[in-house]
């Protein structure tokens, strides 16, 4: 059972393991950061309220279940978690794009070349990523400036 997709969510590994039947594997941090940068250009923050955007491998059938309309209510009821999948990534397209970009560069890069590599890699990842939902809107609390010494 190979994973053909990644799903991006704010759940931790243990929370995702509950949702995904014990599978708590996660995409490596370097590629996660690249995909989170792509997601950022789509309006999804890399981190929100201290929760990073994490990418978990899923099969096609798991992806269908996790993105189904009924899962929006079933997963929170069953596991007591807020379920908001934000991004999906086609793993085959991602691997192909990664290999294409990596072939152009050597292992050792100076700072300028590495910056160019990251830019090109991010651009190559765009077609692999699909936005599912908007990020949760967090309202900021009004600041308490102007309070007197006695808190009145």
VEXNU-65790 format. One record per atom (N, C-alpha, C): residue number from 0; residue in three letters; atom name; x, y, z. Coordinates in steps of 0.2 Angstrom, whole numbers, plus 5000, padded with zeros to 4 digits. Atoms other than C-alpha are relative to their C-alpha. Layout:
BEGIN
PT   num   residuo   atomo      x      y      z
PT   NUM       Ala      CA      X      Y      Z
...
! end
This chain:
BEGIN
PT   num   residuo   atomo      x      y      z
PT     0       Unk       N   5004   4994   5000
PT     0       Unk      CA   5000   5000   5000
PT     0       Unk       C   5004   5006   5000
PT     1       Unk       N   4996   4994   5000
PT     1       Unk      CA   5010   5015   4994
PT     1       Unk       C   4996   5006   5000
PT     2       Unk       N   5004   4994   5000
PT     2       Unk      CA   5005   5032   4997
PT     2       Unk       C   5001   5004   4994
PT     3       Unk       N   4999   4996   5006
PT     3       Unk      CA   5002   5043   4982
PT     3       Unk       C   4998   5007   5001
PT     4       Unk       N   5001   4993   4998
PT     4       Unk      CA   4997   5059   4991
PT     4       Unk       C   5002   5001   5007
PT     5       Unk       N   4999   4997   4994
PT     5       Unk      CA   5001   5070   5005
PT     5       Unk       C   4994   5004   5002
PT     6       Unk       N   5005   4995   4998
PT     6       Unk      CA   4988   5079   5015
PT     6       Unk       C   5003   5005   5005
PT     7       Unk       N   4997   4995   4995
PT     7       Unk      CA   4992   5095   5024
PT     7       Unk       C   4995   5003   5005
PT     8       Unk       N   5005   4998   4995
PT     8       Unk      CA   4984   5099   5040
PT     8       Unk       C   5004   5003   5006
PT     9       Unk       N   4997   4998   4994
PT     9       Unk      CA   4988   5107   5057
PT     9       Unk       C   5000   4995   5006
PT    10       Unk       N   5000   5005   4995
PT    10       Unk      CA   4986   5091   5067
PT    10       Unk       C   5007   4998   5001
PT    11       Unk       N   4993   5003   4998
PT    11       Unk      CA   5001   5084   5077
PT    11       Unk       C   5000   4993   4997
PT    12       Unk       N   4999   5007   5002
PT    12       Unk      CA   5008   5067   5073
PT    12       Unk       C   4995   4995   5003
PT    13       Unk       N   5004   5004   4996
PT    13       Unk      CA   4998   5059   5087
PT    13       Unk       C   4993   5001   4998
PT    14       Unk       N   5007   4999   5002
PT    14       Unk      CA   4982   5067   5082
PT    14       Unk       C   4998   4997   4993
PT    15       Unk       N   5001   5003   5006
PT    15       Unk      CA   4984   5062   5064
PT    15       Unk       C   5000   4992   5000
PT    16       Unk       N   5000   5007   5000
PT    16       Unk      CA   4987   5044   5069
PT    16       Unk       C   4993   4998   5003
PT    17       Unk       N   5007   5002   4998
PT    17       Unk      CA   4970   5044   5078
PT    17       Unk       C   4996   5000   4994
PT    18       Unk       N   5004   4999   5006
PT    18       Unk      CA   4962   5050   5062
PT    18       Unk       C   5001   4995   4994
PT    19       Unk       N   4998   5005   5006
PT    19       Unk      CA   4972   5039   5050
PT    19       Unk       C   5002   4993   5002
PT    20       Unk       N   5000   5007   4998
PT    20       Unk      CA   4971   5023   5059
PT    20       Unk       C   5007   4998   5002
PT    21       Unk       N   4994   5002   4997
PT    21       Unk      CA   4988   5023   5068
PT    21       Unk       C   5006   5002   4996
PT    22       Unk       N   4994   4998   5004
PT    22       Unk      CA   4999   5029   5053
PT    22       Unk       C   5002   5008   5002
PT    23       Unk       N   4998   4993   4998
PT    23       Unk      CA   5009   5044   5060
PT    23       Unk       C   5006   5002   4997
PT    24       Unk       N   4994   4998   5004
PT    24       Unk      CA   5022   5045   5047
PT    24       Unk       C   4999   5008   4998
PT    25       Unk       N   5000   4993   5002
PT    25       Unk      CA   5026   5063   5041
PT    25       Unk       C   5005   5001   4995
PT    26       Unk       N   4995   4998   5005
PT    26       Unk      CA   5035   5071   5027
PT    26       Unk       C   5006   5003   5003
PT    27       Unk       N   4994   4997   4997
PT    27       Unk      CA   5053   5076   5030
PT    27       Unk       C   4999   5008   5000
PT    28       Unk       N   5001   4993   4998
PT    28       Unk      CA   5055   5094   5037
PT    28       Unk       C   5002   5005   4994
PT    29       Unk       N   4998   4996   5006
PT    29       Unk      CA   5064   5101   5021
PT    29       Unk       C   4995   5000   4995
PT    30       Unk       N   5005   5000   5005
PT    30       Unk      CA   5051   5096   5009
PT    30       Unk       C   4994   5003   5003
PT    31       Unk       N   5006   4997   4997
PT    31       Unk      CA   5037   5101   5021
PT    31       Unk       C   5001   5007   5000
PT    32       Unk       N   4999   4993   5000
PT    32       Unk      CA   5045   5118   5022
PT    32       Unk       C   4999   5003   4993
PT    33       Unk       N   5001   4998   5007
PT    33       Unk      CA   5045   5119   5003
PT    33       Unk       C   4993   5001   4998
PT    34       Unk       N   5007   5000   5001
PT    34       Unk      CA   5027   5114   5002
PT    34       Unk       C   4996   5005   5003
PT    35       Unk       N   5003   4994   4996
PT    35       Unk      CA   5022   5126   5016
PT    35       Unk       C   5001   5006   4997
PT    36       Unk       N   4999   4993   5003
PT    36       Unk      CA   5030   5140   5006
PT    36       Unk       C   4996   5001   4994
PT    37       Unk       N   5004   5000   5005
PT    37       Unk      CA   5020   5135   4991
PT    37       Unk       C   4993   5002   5002
PT    38       Unk       N   5007   4999   4997
PT    38       Unk      CA   5004   5134   5002
PT    38       Unk       C   4999   5008   5002
PT    39       Unk       N   5000   4993   4997
PT    39       Unk      CA   5009   5152   5009
PT    39       Unk       C   4997   5004   4994
PT    40       Unk       N   5002   4996   5006
PT    40       Unk      CA   5007   5159   4991
PT    40       Unk       C   4992   4999   4998
PT    41       Unk       N   5008   5001   5001
PT    41       Unk      CA   4989   5151   4991
PT    41       Unk       C   4996   5002   5006
PT    42       Unk       N   5004   4997   4995
PT    42       Unk      CA   4984   5160   5007
PT    42       Unk       C   5000   4995   5006
PT    43       Unk       N   4999   5004   4994
PT    43       Unk      CA   4989   5146   5020
PT    43       Unk       C   5006   5001   5003
PT    44       Unk       N   4994   4998   4996
PT    44       Unk      CA   5001   5151   5034
PT    44       Unk       C   5004   4994   5001
PT    45       Unk       N   4995   5006   4999
PT    45       Unk      CA   5016   5140   5037
PT    45       Unk       C   4998   4998   5008
PT    46       Unk       N   5002   5002   4993
PT    46       Unk      CA   5011   5141   5056
PT    46       Unk       C   4995   5005   5002
PT    47       Unk       N   5005   4996   4997
PT    47       Unk      CA   4996   5147   5065
PT    47       Unk       C   4998   4998   5007
PT    48       Unk       N   5001   5001   4993
PT    48       Unk      CA   4994   5149   5083
PT    48       Unk       C   5005   4994   5003
PT    49       Unk       N   4995   5005   4998
PT    49       Unk      CA   5010   5139   5085
PT    49       Unk       C   5000   4993   4997
PT    50       Unk       N   5001   5007   5003
PT    50       Unk      CA   5004   5124   5075
PT    50       Unk       C   5002   5001   4992
PT    51       Unk       N   4997   5000   5007
PT    51       Unk      CA   5014   5121   5059
PT    51       Unk       C   4995   4996   4995
PT    52       Unk       N   5003   5003   5005
PT    52       Unk      CA   5007   5115   5043
PT    52       Unk       C   5004   4993   4999
PT    53       Unk       N   4997   5006   5000
PT    53       Unk      CA   5011   5096   5043
PT    53       Unk       C   4997   4996   4994
PT    54       Unk       N   5003   5004   5006
PT    54       Unk      CA   5010   5084   5028
PT    54       Unk       C   5001   4993   5002
PT    55       Unk       N   5001   5007   4999
PT    55       Unk      CA   5005   5066   5030
PT    55       Unk       C   4999   4996   4994
PT    56       Unk       N   5001   5004   5006
PT    56       Unk      CA   5006   5052   5017
PT    56       Unk       C   4993   4996   5001
PT    57       Unk       N   5007   5003   5001
PT    57       Unk      CA   4989   5045   5012
PT    57       Unk       C   4999   4996   4994
PT    58       Unk       N   5002   5003   5007
PT    58       Unk      CA   4983   5033   4999
PT    58       Unk       C   4994   5003   4997
PT    59       Unk       N   5006   4996   5003
PT    59       Unk      CA   4970   5038   4987
PT    59       Unk       C   4993   4999   5003
PT    60       Unk       N   5006   5002   4997
PT    60       Unk      CA   4956   5029   4996
PT    60       Unk       C   5000   5004   5007
PT    61       Unk       N   5000   4996   4993
PT    61       Unk      CA   4961   5038   5013
PT    61       Unk       C   4999   5007   4998
PT    62       Unk       N   5001   4993   5002
PT    62       Unk      CA   4962   5054   5004
PT    62       Unk       C   4993   5002   4998
PT    63       Unk       N   5007   4999   5002
PT    63       Unk      CA   4944   5052   4997
PT    63       Unk       C   4996   5000   5007
PT    64       Unk       N   5004   5000   4993
PT    64       Unk      CA   4938   5048   5015
PT    64       Unk       C   5002   5007   5004
PT    65       Unk       N   4998   4994   4996
PT    65       Unk      CA   4948   5062   5023
PT    65       Unk       C   4997   5007   4997
PT    66       Unk       N   5002   4994   5003
PT    66       Unk      CA   4942   5075   5011
PT    66       Unk       C   4992   5000   4998
PT    67       Unk       N   5007   5001   5001
PT    67       Unk      CA   4924   5069   5010
PT    67       Unk       C   4996   5005   5004
PT    68       Unk       N   5004   4995   4996
PT    68       Unk      CA   4910   5081   5015
PT    68       Unk       C   4998   4997   5007
PT    69       Unk       N   5002   5003   4993
PT    69       Unk      CA   4904   5068   5029
PT    69       Unk       C   5006   5000   5005
PT    70       Unk       N   4994   5000   4996
PT    70       Unk      CA   4922   5068   5036
PT    70       Unk       C   5000   5007   5004
PT    71       Unk       N   5000   4993   4997
PT    71       Unk      CA   4920   5087   5041
PT    71       Unk       C   4997   4999   5007
PT    72       Unk       N   5003   5001   4993
PT    72       Unk      CA   4908   5081   5055
PT    72       Unk       C   5002   4994   5003
PT    73       Unk       N   4999   5006   4997
PT    73       Unk      CA   4912   5063   5057
PT    73       Unk       C   5007   5000   5004
PT    74       Unk       N   4993   5000   4996
PT    74       Unk      CA   4931   5065   5062
PT    74       Unk       C   5000   5004   5006
PT    75       Unk       N   5001   4996   4993
PT    75       Unk      CA   4927   5079   5075
PT    75       Unk       C   4996   4996   5005
PT    76       Unk       N   5005   5004   4995
PT    76       Unk      CA   4913   5068   5083
PT    76       Unk       C   5004   4994   5002
PT    77       Unk       N   4996   5006   4998
PT    77       Unk      CA   4924   5052   5083
PT    77       Unk       C   5006   5001   5004
PT    78       Unk       N   4994   4999   4997
PT    78       Unk      CA   4940   5059   5088
PT    78       Unk       C   5001   5006   5005
PT    79       Unk       N   5000   4994   4996
PT    79       Unk      CA   4936   5075   5097
PT    79       Unk       C   5006   5005   4997
PT    80       Unk       N   4995   4995   5003
PT    80       Unk      CA   4948   5085   5085
PT    80       Unk       C   4997   5004   4995
PT    81       Unk       N   5002   4995   5005
PT    81       Unk      CA   4945   5100   5074
PT    81       Unk       C   5003   4997   4993
PT    82       Unk       N   4997   5003   5006
PT    82       Unk      CA   4947   5093   5056
PT    82       Unk       C   4999   5005   4994
PT    83       Unk       N   5000   4995   5005
PT    83       Unk      CA   4952   5105   5043
PT    83       Unk       C   5006   4998   4995
PT    84       Unk       N   4995   5001   5004
PT    84       Unk      CA   4962   5098   5029
PT    84       Unk       C   5001   5006   4995
PT    85       Unk       N   4998   4994   5003
PT    85       Unk      CA   4971   5112   5020
PT    85       Unk       C   5003   4999   4993
PT    86       Unk       N   4996   5000   5006
PT    86       Unk      CA   4982   5106   5006
PT    86       Unk       C   5000   4992   4998
PT    87       Unk       N   4998   5006   5002
PT    87       Unk      CA   4984   5090   4996
PT    87       Unk       C   5006   5000   4995
PT    88       Unk       N   4994   5000   5005
PT    88       Unk      CA   5000   5085   4986
PT    88       Unk       C   5000   4993   4997
PT    89       Unk       N   5000   5006   5004
PT    89       Unk      CA   5001   5073   4972
PT    89       Unk       C   5008   4997   5001
PT    90       Unk       N   4993   5003   4998
PT    90       Unk      CA   5017   5062   4978
PT    90       Unk       C   5003   4999   4994
PT    91       Unk       N   4996   5002   5007
PT    91       Unk      CA   5021   5056   4960
PT    91       Unk       C   5002   5006   4997
PT    92       Unk       N   4998   4994   5003
PT    92       Unk      CA   5021   5073   4953
PT    92       Unk       C   5005   5004   5004
PT    93       Unk       N   4995   4997   4995
PT    93       Unk      CA   5031   5080   4968
PT    93       Unk       C   5007   4997   4999
PT    94       Unk       N   4994   5004   5001
PT    94       Unk      CA   5044   5066   4966
PT    94       Unk       C   5003   5002   4993
PT    95       Unk       N   4998   4999   5007
PT    95       Unk      CA   5045   5069   4947
PT    95       Unk       C   5003   5007   5000
PT    96       Unk       N   4997   4993   5000
PT    96       Unk      CA   5047   5088   4949
PT    96       Unk       C   5006   5001   5004
PT    97       Unk       N   4994   5000   4996
PT    97       Unk      CA   5060   5086   4963
PT    97       Unk       C   5006   4997   4996
PT    98       Unk       N   4995   5003   5004
PT    98       Unk      CA   5070   5074   4952
PT    98       Unk       C   5002   5005   4994
PT    99       Unk       N   4999   4996   5006
PT    99       Unk      CA   5069   5086   4937
PT    99       Unk       C   5004   5006   5003
PT   100       Unk       N   4997   4994   4997
PT   100       Unk      CA   5075   5101   4948
PT   100       Unk       C   5007   4998   5002
PT   101       Unk       N   4993   5002   4997
PT   101       Unk      CA   5089   5091   4957
PT   101       Unk       C   5005   4998   4995
PT   102       Unk       N   4996   5002   5005
PT   102       Unk      CA   5096   5085   4941
PT   102       Unk       C   5004   5006   4997
PT   103       Unk       N   4997   4994   5002
PT   103       Unk      CA   5101   5103   4937
PT   103       Unk       C   5005   5003   5004
PT   104       Unk       N   4995   4997   4995
PT   104       Unk      CA   5111   5106   4953
PT   104       Unk       C   5004   4994   5003
PT   105       Unk       N   4996   5004   4996
PT   105       Unk      CA   5125   5098   4962
PT   105       Unk       C   4999   5000   5007
PT   106       Unk       N   5001   5000   4993
PT   106       Unk      CA   5126   5093   4980
PT   106       Unk       C   5002   5006   5004
PT   107       Unk       N   4997   4994   4997
PT   107       Unk      CA   5137   5107   4985
PT   107       Unk       C   4998   5006   4996
PT   108       Unk       N   5002   4993   5003
PT   108       Unk      CA   5130   5125   4981
PT   108       Unk       C   5002   5005   5005
PT   109       Unk       N   4999   4994   4996
PT   109       Unk      CA   5135   5142   4986
PT   109       Unk       C   4993   5003   5002
PT   110       Unk       N   5006   4997   4998
PT   110       Unk      CA   5122   5153   4994
PT   110       Unk       C   4996   5003   4994
PT   111       Unk       N   5004   4997   5005
PT   111       Unk      CA   5117   5162   4978
PT   111       Unk       C   4996   4994   4996
PT   112       Unk       N   5002   5006   5003
PT   112       Unk      CA   5115   5145   4969
PT   112       Unk       C   4994   4996   5004
PT   113       Unk       N   5005   5004   4996
PT   113       Unk      CA   5105   5137   4983
PT   113       Unk       C   4994   5004   5000
PT   114       Unk       N   5006   4996   5001
PT   114       Unk      CA   5093   5152   4983
PT   114       Unk       C   4997   4999   4994
PT   115       Unk       N   5003   5002   5006
PT   115       Unk      CA   5090   5149   4965
PT   115       Unk       C   4997   4993   5000
PT   116       Unk       N   5003   5007   4999
PT   116       Unk      CA   5088   5131   4968
PT   116       Unk       C   4993   4999   5003
PT   117       Unk       N   5006   5000   4996
PT   117       Unk      CA   5075   5134   4981
PT   117       Unk       C   4994   5003   4997
PT   118       Unk       N   5005   4997   5004
PT   118       Unk      CA   5066   5146   4970
PT   118       Unk       C   4997   4996   4995
PT   119       Unk       N   5002   5004   5005
PT   119       Unk      CA   5065   5134   4956
PT   119       Unk       C   4997   4994   5002
PT   120       Unk       N   5004   5005   4997
PT   120       Unk      CA   5060   5120   4967
PT   120       Unk       C   4993   5001   5002
PT   121       Unk       N   5006   4997   4998
PT   121       Unk      CA   5046   5130   4974
PT   121       Unk       C   4995   5000   4994
PT   122       Unk       N   5004   4999   5006
PT   122       Unk      CA   5040   5134   4957
PT   122       Unk       C   4998   4994   4997
PT   123       Unk       N   5001   5007   5003
PT   123       Unk      CA   5041   5116   4951
PT   123       Unk       C   4995   4996   5005
PT   124       Unk       N   5005   5003   4996
PT   124       Unk      CA   5030   5111   4966
PT   124       Unk       C   4993   5003   5000
PT   125       Unk       N   5006   4997   5001
PT   125       Unk      CA   5016   5122   4962
PT   125       Unk       C   4994   4996   4997
PT   126       Unk       N   5005   5005   5003
PT   126       Unk      CA   5007   5110   4950
PT   126       Unk       C   4998   4994   5004
PT   127       Unk       N   5001   5006   4996
PT   127       Unk      CA   5008   5096   4963
PT   127       Unk       C   4995   5002   5006
PT   128       Unk       N   5003   4998   4994
PT   128       Unk      CA   4999   5106   4977
PT   128       Unk       C   4993   5002   4998
PT   129       Unk       N   5007   4998   5001
PT   129       Unk      CA   4980   5108   4978
PT   129       Unk       C   4997   5003   5006
PT   130       Unk       N   5003   4997   4993
PT   130       Unk      CA   4971   5120   4991
PT   130       Unk       C   4993   4997   5001
PT   131       Unk       N   5006   5003   4999
PT   131       Unk      CA   4957   5111   4999
PT   131       Unk       C   4995   5005   5004
PT   132       Unk       N   5004   4995   4996
PT   132       Unk      CA   4951   5124   5012
PT   132       Unk       C   5004   5006   5002
PT   133       Unk       N   4996   4994   4998
PT   133       Unk      CA   4955   5141   5018
PT   133       Unk       C   5002   4999   5007
PT   134       Unk       N   4998   5001   4993
PT   134       Unk      CA   4964   5142   5034
PT   134       Unk       C   4995   5003   5005
PT   135       Unk       N   5005   4997   4995
PT   135       Unk      CA   4954   5146   5050
PT   135       Unk       C   5002   5007   5001
PT   136       Unk       N   4999   4993   4999
PT   136       Unk      CA   4952   5164   5053
PT   136       Unk       C   5000   5001   5007
PT   137       Unk       N   4999   4999   4993
PT   137       Unk      CA   4959   5169   5070
PT   137       Unk       C   4999   5008   5001
PT   138       Unk       N   5001   4993   4998
PT   138       Unk      CA   4952   5186   5077
PT   138       Unk       C   5005   5002   5005
PT   139       Unk       N   4995   4997   4995
PT   139       Unk      CA   4965   5196   5086
PT   139       Unk       C   4996   5003   5006
PT   140       Unk       N   5003   4996   4994
PT   140       Unk      CA   4960   5202   5104
PT   140       Unk       C   5002   5007   5000
PT   141       Unk       N   4999   4993   5000
PT   141       Unk      CA   4959   5220   5106
PT   141       Unk       C   5006   5001   5005
PT   142       Unk       N   4994   4999   4995
PT   142       Unk      CA   4975   5227   5115
PT   142       Unk       C   4997   5004   5006
PT   143       Unk       N   5002   4997   4994
PT   143       Unk      CA   4973   5233   5132
PT   143       Unk       C   5004   5007   5002
PT   144       Unk       N   4996   4994   4999
PT   144       Unk      CA   4983   5249   5130
PT   144       Unk       C   4995   5006   5003
PT   145       Unk       N   5004   4994   4998
PT   145       Unk      CA   4977   5265   5139
PT   145       Unk       C   4997   4998   5007
PT   146       Unk       N   5003   5002   4994
PT   146       Unk      CA   4972   5255   5155
PT   146       Unk       C   5004   5004   5006
PT   147       Unk       N   4997   4997   4995
PT   147       Unk      CA   4975   5264   5171
PT   147       Unk       C   5004   4995   5005
PT   148       Unk       N   4996   5004   4995
PT   148       Unk      CA   4987   5258   5185
PT   148       Unk       C   4996   4995   5004
PT   149       Unk       N   5004   5005   4996
PT   149       Unk      CA   4972   5250   5194
PT   149       Unk       C   4996   4996   4996
PT   150       Unk       N   5003   5005   5004
PT   150       Unk      CA   4966   5241   5179
PT   150       Unk       C   4993   5002   4998
PT   151       Unk       N   5006   4998   5001
PT   151       Unk      CA   4951   5252   5177
PT   151       Unk       C   4999   5004   4993
! end
